[in-house]
């Protein structure tokens, strides 16, 4: 989220119906010397949902990312979507697997170490 979007939402939040869905595709510039493999100038797509605490808002953003990749011609074998949010994992373990807290903690430990296991 850019400072411009933050100011706009702060200024108009009372006038808009919640949740506020905002997206932009813009040309950006880095204000520092780019690292190897990165450019000073780049295009970026931003998708934000303001005014919702529901996990459905997060899912909506993820669905948009998948649909955008498909619209650009990518197949499901050409990209992967990674999600790093412990709340989603906790919700999955509690709601779908019915794990108690001790088993949930042990399962998360195993998942965190998965790549290091034989």
Secondary structure, DSSP 4 states (H G I P E B T S, - for coil): --HHHHHHHHHHTTTSPSSEEEEEEEEEE-SSPPPTT--SEEEEEEEEEES---HHHHHHHHHHHHHHHHHTT--TTS-------HHHHHHHHHHTS---HHHHHHHHHHHHTGGG--
